[in-house]
Amino acid sequence: MNTNLLTGLIFVAVFGSVILIHELGHFVVGKLFKVEIEEFGIGIPPKMLTLFQWRETEFTLNWLPFGGFNRFKGENNPEIEGGLAAANPWVRLAVLLAGATMNLLLGVLVYSIIIAQLGIPDFNTIQVFDVTPGSPAAQAGFRVEDIFLKINGETIKSEPQLRGIIHDNLDKELLFTLQRGDEIIETAAIPLSSRSAEDGALGFLPSYGYQPSPSFLTSLSYGVQTTFYTAKDILLLPAQLLRGSLSPDEARFLGFRGIYNILQQTVNADVESRAEQPAATSSAPTPVPPPTYYTLNLIASLTITLGVFNLLPFPALDGGRIFFVLPEIFLKKRVPAKFENIVHGVGIMLLLGFMLYVNVMDFIDPVNIVLP
């Protein structure tokens, strides 16, 4: 199925929504604390038209459909009464935190939806997610949703353990004990060293088991946990690079092309997984892999990354601006506005240069990321 048009529409919608919800957070909290906002723009200028006027704020629609922006009154000038820079430091802190908070809340919502659909991960249960036709696993009778109990008598407790046993026994027969519904099945298969890494020595994909979520509140709880661990992993990337547990390619920033390429894969995989479902439910005697949620996972990852990145203490980012608010809160002494504006101006130039570099590298040395 050709999904290029669908991918393009989702790409624009995802980037627009993730950035727009960030700006909406700044807007709502700014209004709550009576900070004047001169313009709330949907999309990026040049301006297409004015949608309406509400109080002092002009709502505009702009030509470039990527996100939006707030134009706060007196954003960088504390002498302008009613503006952002003249507001109480606690108010400025709240406004600056609101954008990233909205991104993280969106991540919680998306992960909660995924968990409500898939179920709650059971990390003690390893099962078959997919089987390649004609592979050693298929010949041994592996079926989707078969649960691994033992391999050569060794109880299976984790996916790394399962993969390790297979890797250590290439070209040797392995005895598998599987649970299929209420049945216990024993079968043998030989992992082949002649098969490529992408195809897998046995030709199947393992996954964790899932238990149905009893309620959306339970899904929401797990969504919060998943968002926390995702944000934590993003913050730990530099440490993983220094330890050598992560390669530079694995931690590399992606530009628009790189993200579009991944999105194209996720959309194709999700569409194909759903196309298989009607045939499976109407005539197939064996289970098929459940529908995938790669695109929703990518959206969650993008919004959480944007939220975490914006909180880094780098000039021009929300985190950099928060860094200048803290001395005023704790030391009762404000950093001169002129100096702060110069620092943020330099920061913007560095960020634009970095973004240009990342996007150019996407074309010169594209990252090849293949979904499992």
C-alpha positions as CSV (number, residue, x, y, z in Angstrom):
1,M,0.0,0.0,0.0
2,N,1.3,3.5,-0.9
3,T,1.2,5.5,2.2
4,N,3.3,8.5,1.1
5,L,0.4,11.0,1.2
6,L,-0.8,9.7,4.6
7,T,2.8,9.9,5.9
8,G,3.1,13.5,4.7
9,L,-0.2,14.5,6.3
10,I,0.7,12.8,9.6
11,F,4.2,14.4,9.6
12,V,2.7,17.9,9.3
13,A,0.0,17.1,11.9
14,V,2.4,15.5,14.4
15,F,5.0,18.4,14.3
16,G,2.2,21.0,14.3
17,S,0.4,19.4,17.2
18,V,3.5,18.7,19.3
19,I,4.7,22.3,19.0
20,L,1.3,23.9,19.2
21,I,0.4,22.1,22.4
22,H,3.8,23.4,23.9
23,E,2.8,27.0,23.0
24,L,-0.7,26.4,24.3
25,G,0.8,25.6,27.7
26,H,2.6,29.0,27.7
27,F,-0.6,30.7,26.6
28,V,-3.0,29.2,29.2
29,V,-0.7,29.8,32.1
30,G,0.1,33.3,30.9
31,K,-3.6,34.1,30.7
32,L,-4.2,32.6,34.1
33,F,-1.7,35.0,35.7
34,K,-2.9,37.9,33.6
35,V,0.2,38.4,31.5
36,E,-0.7,40.2,28.3
37,I,-0.3,38.2,25.1
38,E,-0.4,40.2,21.9
39,E,-0.7,37.4,19.5
40,F,-1.2,33.6,19.5
41,G,-0.2,32.2,16.1
42,I,-1.2,28.9,14.6
43,G,1.6,28.0,12.2
44,I,4.7,30.0,11.6
45,P,4.7,33.4,9.8
46,P,4.2,34.9,7.3
47,K,0.7,35.6,8.4
48,M,-2.2,34.3,6.3
49,L,-5.1,36.0,8.1
50,T,-6.5,37.0,11.5
51,L,-9.0,34.5,12.8
52,F,-10.4,36.6,15.7
53,Q,-9.6,38.9,18.6
54,W,-10.1,37.9,22.2
55,R,-9.4,40.6,24.8
56,E,-5.9,41.9,24.0
57,T,-4.9,38.8,22.0
58,E,-5.0,38.5,18.2
59,F,-5.4,34.9,17.0
60,T,-3.7,34.4,13.6
61,L,-3.4,31.6,11.0
62,N,0.1,31.5,9.4
63,W,1.4,30.0,6.1
64,L,3.9,27.4,7.5
65,P,1.9,24.6,9.2
66,F,4.5,23.7,11.8
67,G,3.3,24.4,15.3
68,G,2.6,27.9,16.6
69,F,3.9,30.8,18.8
70,N,3.0,33.3,21.5
71,R,4.0,36.9,21.2
72,F,4.0,38.1,24.8
73,K,3.9,41.8,25.6
74,G,7.2,43.0,26.8
75,E,8.8,39.6,26.7
76,N,12.3,40.9,27.0
77,N,11.7,44.3,28.5
78,P,10.9,44.5,32.3
79,E,10.0,48.1,32.0
80,I,6.8,47.4,30.0
81,E,4.0,47.1,32.4
82,G,1.7,44.1,32.1
83,G,4.3,42.2,30.0
84,L,6.1,38.9,30.7
85,A,9.5,40.3,31.7
86,A,7.8,42.7,34.2
87,A,5.8,39.9,35.9
88,N,6.6,38.3,39.3
89,P,9.5,35.8,38.9
90,W,7.3,33.0,40.2
91,V,4.8,33.9,37.4
92,R,7.6,33.9,34.8
93,L,8.8,30.5,36.1
94,A,5.2,29.0,35.8
95,V,4.8,30.3,32.3
96,L,8.2,29.0,31.2
97,L,7.5,25.5,32.7
98,A,4.1,25.3,31.2
99,G,5.2,24.4,27.6
100,A,7.3,21.4,28.5
101,T,4.7,20.3,31.0
102,M,2.1,20.2,28.3
103,N,4.5,18.1,26.1
104,L,5.0,15.6,28.9
105,L,1.3,15.4,29.6
106,L,0.7,14.7,25.9
107,G,3.3,11.9,26.3
108,V,1.4,10.5,29.2
109,L,-1.9,10.6,27.3
110,V,-0.4,8.9,24.2
111,Y,1.3,6.1,26.2
112,S,-2.0,5.6,28.2
113,I,-3.9,5.1,24.9
114,I,-1.3,2.5,23.7
115,I,-1.5,0.7,27.0
116,A,-5.3,0.7,27.0
117,Q,-5.2,-0.9,23.6
118,L,-2.3,-3.4,24.1
119,G,-2.6,-4.1,27.8
120,I,-0.1,-3.8,30.7
121,P,3.3,-5.2,29.9
122,D,4.2,-8.3,31.9
123,F,8.0,-8.3,31.9
124,N,8.1,-11.8,33.4
125,T,6.4,-13.3,30.4
126,I,8.2,-13.7,27.0
127,Q,6.0,-14.7,24.0
128,V,6.1,-15.0,20.3
129,F,5.1,-11.8,18.5
130,D,5.7,-12.8,14.9
131,V,7.0,-15.8,12.9
132,T,8.7,-15.6,9.5
133,P,7.1,-18.1,7.0
134,G,9.6,-20.9,6.1
135,S,11.9,-20.1,9.0
136,P,13.2,-22.6,11.5
137,A,10.7,-21.2,14.0
138,A,7.9,-21.8,11.6
139,Q,9.0,-25.3,10.8
140,A,9.1,-26.0,14.6
141,G,5.5,-24.9,14.9
142,F,6.0,-21.6,16.7
143,R,2.7,-19.6,16.8
144,V,2.0,-16.0,17.7
145,E,1.3,-15.6,21.4
146,D,3.1,-18.9,22.3
147,I,4.7,-18.3,25.7
148,F,8.3,-19.5,26.3
149,L,8.5,-21.5,29.5
150,K,11.9,-23.3,29.1
151,I,14.7,-23.8,26.6
152,N,16.8,-27.0,27.2
153,G,15.2,-27.2,30.6
154,E,16.2,-23.6,31.6
155,T,13.3,-21.4,32.8
156,I,13.0,-18.3,30.7
157,K,12.5,-15.1,32.7
158,S,13.6,-12.3,30.3
159,E,14.0,-11.5,26.7
160,P,17.8,-10.9,26.9
161,Q,18.1,-14.3,28.5
162,L,16.2,-15.9,25.6
163,R,18.3,-14.1,23.0
164,G,21.5,-15.1,24.8
165,I,20.6,-18.8,24.8
166,I,19.8,-18.8,21.1
167,H,23.0,-16.8,20.3
168,D,25.2,-19.2,22.3
169,N,23.7,-22.3,20.6
170,L,23.9,-21.5,16.9
171,D,23.6,-24.6,14.7
172,K,22.7,-26.7,17.7
173,E,19.3,-28.2,18.4
174,L,17.3,-26.5,21.1
175,L,14.3,-28.0,22.9
176,F,11.6,-25.4,23.6
177,T,8.8,-25.8,26.1
178,L,5.9,-23.5,25.1
179,Q,2.5,-22.7,26.6
180,R,-0.3,-22.3,24.0
181,G,-3.5,-21.4,25.9
182,D,-4.0,-24.3,28.3
183,E,-1.6,-26.6,26.4
184,I,2.1,-27.3,27.2
185,I,4.0,-28.0,23.9
186,E,7.5,-29.2,23.4
187,T,9.3,-28.7,20.1
188,A,12.8,-28.5,18.7
189,A,14.5,-26.0,16.4
190,I,18.0,-25.2,15.2
191,P,19.1,-21.6,15.2
192,L,21.1,-21.1,12.0
193,S,24.3,-19.0,11.8
194,S,23.8,-18.8,8.1
195,R,20.7,-16.6,8.5
196,S,21.3,-12.8,8.5
197,A,21.0,-10.7,11.7
198,E,17.9,-9.0,10.3
199,D,16.2,-12.3,9.6
200,G,17.2,-13.8,12.9
201,A,18.7,-17.2,13.6
202,L,15.3,-18.8,14.2
203,G,13.1,-16.3,12.3
204,F,10.7,-15.0,15.0
205,L,10.2,-11.9,17.0
206,P,9.9,-12.2,20.8
207,S,7.9,-9.7,22.9
208,Y,6.8,-9.3,26.5
209,G,3.4,-10.6,27.4
210,Y,0.5,-8.2,28.1
211,Q,-2.4,-8.3,30.6
212,P,-5.6,-6.5,29.7
213,S,-5.8,-3.1,31.5
214,P,-8.8,-3.2,33.9
215,S,-9.5,0.6,33.5
216,F,-8.2,3.7,31.8
217,L,-7.1,5.0,35.2
218,T,-4.7,2.0,35.4
219,S,-3.5,2.7,31.9
220,L,-3.0,6.3,32.9
221,S,-0.9,5.2,35.8
222,Y,1.3,3.1,33.6
223,G,1.4,6.0,31.1
224,V,2.9,8.2,33.7
225,Q,5.5,5.6,34.6
226,T,6.4,5.1,30.9
227,T,6.7,8.8,30.3
228,F,9.0,9.2,33.4
229,Y,11.3,6.4,32.2
230,T,11.4,7.7,28.7
231,A,12.4,11.2,29.9
232,K,15.0,9.7,32.2
233,D,16.5,7.8,29.3
234,I,16.8,11.0,27.3
235,L,18.5,12.8,30.1
236,L,20.9,9.9,30.6
237,L,22.0,9.8,26.9
238,P,25.2,11.9,27.5
239,A,26.3,9.6,30.4
240,Q,25.6,6.5,28.2
241,L,27.8,8.0,25.5
242,L,30.6,8.7,27.9
243,R,30.4,5.1,29.3
244,G,30.4,3.7,25.8
245,S,27.2,1.8,26.3
246,L,25.6,3.9,23.5
247,S,27.3,4.6,20.1
248,P,27.4,8.2,18.7
249,D,25.1,7.0,15.8
250,E,22.5,5.6,18.3
251,A,22.4,8.9,20.2
252,R,22.5,11.1,17.1
253,F,20.0,14.0,16.6
254,L,17.7,13.6,13.7
255,G,16.4,16.4,11.5
256,F,13.2,16.6,9.5
257,R,14.3,14.1,6.9
258,G,15.4,11.5,9.5
259,I,12.2,11.8,11.4
260,Y,10.1,11.6,8.2
261,N,11.9,8.4,7.2
262,I,11.2,6.8,10.5
263,L,7.6,8.0,10.4
264,Q,7.2,6.5,6.9
265,Q,8.3,3.1,8.4
266,T,5.9,3.4,11.4
267,V,2.9,4.3,9.2
268,N,3.6,1.5,6.8
269,A,4.0,-1.1,9.6
270,D,0.8,0.1,11.4
271,V,-1.2,0.1,8.2
272,E,0.0,-3.4,7.2
273,S,-0.6,-4.8,10.7
274,R,-4.2,-3.6,10.5
275,A,-4.7,-4.9,7.0
276,E,-4.0,-8.5,8.3
277,Q,-6.6,-8.4,11.0
278,P,-9.9,-9.0,9.1
279,A,-8.4,-12.0,7.3
280,A,-7.1,-13.4,10.5
281,T,-10.3,-13.1,12.4
282,S,-12.5,-14.5,9.6
283,S,-10.6,-17.5,8.4
284,A,-7.1,-18.0,9.8
285,P,-7.0,-20.9,12.4
286,T,-3.9,-19.5,14.2
287,P,-3.4,-16.1,15.8
288,V,-1.7,-13.3,14.0
289,P,0.4,-10.5,15.5
290,P,-1.8,-7.8,17.1
291,P,-2.0,-4.4,15.4
292,T,1.2,-2.3,16.0
293,Y,1.3,1.2,17.5
294,Y,4.7,2.3,16.2
295,T,3.4,5.7,15.1
296,L,1.8,6.5,18.4
297,N,5.1,5.4,20.1
298,L,7.0,7.8,17.9
299,I,4.6,10.7,18.7
300,A,5.0,10.0,22.4
301,S,8.8,9.9,22.0
302,L,8.8,13.2,20.0
303,T,6.7,15.2,22.4
304,I,8.6,13.9,25.5
305,T,11.9,14.7,23.7
306,L,10.7,18.3,22.9
307,G,9.6,18.8,26.5
308,V,12.9,17.5,28.1
309,F,15.1,19.3,25.5
310,N,13.3,22.6,26.2
311,L,14.0,22.4,29.9
312,L,17.8,22.1,29.4
313,P,19.6,25.1,30.8
314,F,20.8,26.4,27.4
315,P,20.3,30.1,26.4
316,A,17.1,30.8,24.4
317,L,15.4,27.5,25.5
318,D,12.8,27.6,28.3
319,G,15.4,26.0,30.6
320,G,17.9,28.7,29.8
321,R,15.4,31.4,30.6
322,I,14.4,29.6,33.9
323,F,18.1,29.6,34.8
324,F,18.0,33.4,34.7
325,V,14.8,33.5,36.8
326,L,16.3,31.4,39.7
327,P,18.7,34.1,41.1
328,E,15.8,36.5,41.4
329,I,13.7,33.9,43.3
330,F,16.4,32.7,45.7
331,L,18.8,35.6,45.9
332,K,16.3,38.4,45.4
333,K,18.6,39.9,42.7
334,R,17.7,40.1,39.1
335,V,20.2,39.6,36.3
336,P,20.3,42.7,34.1
337,A,17.8,42.4,31.3
338,K,20.3,43.7,28.7
339,F,22.9,41.0,29.6
340,E,20.2,38.3,29.6
341,N,18.9,39.3,26.2
342,I,22.4,39.2,24.7
343,V,23.0,35.7,26.1
344,H,19.6,34.5,24.7
345,G,20.4,36.1,21.3
346,V,23.7,34.2,21.1
347,G,21.9,31.1,22.2
348,I,19.3,31.5,19.3
349,M,22.1,31.8,16.8
350,L,23.8,28.7,18.1
351,L,20.6,26.7,18.1
352,L,19.8,27.7,14.5
353,G,23.3,26.7,13.5
354,F,22.9,23.4,15.2
355,M,19.5,22.7,13.6
356,L,21.0,23.6,10.2
357,Y,23.9,21.2,10.8
358,V,21.5,18.3,11.9
359,N,19.2,18.7,8.9
360,V,22.1,18.9,6.4
361,M,23.7,15.8,8.0
362,D,20.4,14.0,7.4
363,F,21.0,14.3,3.7
364,I,24.8,13.9,3.7
365,D,24.9,10.9,6.0
366,P,21.4,9.6,6.5
367,V,20.7,7.4,9.5
368,N,19.5,3.9,8.6
369,I,17.0,2.9,11.3
370,V,14.9,-0.2,10.7
371,L,11.9,-1.1,12.8
372,P,11.9,-4.6,14.4
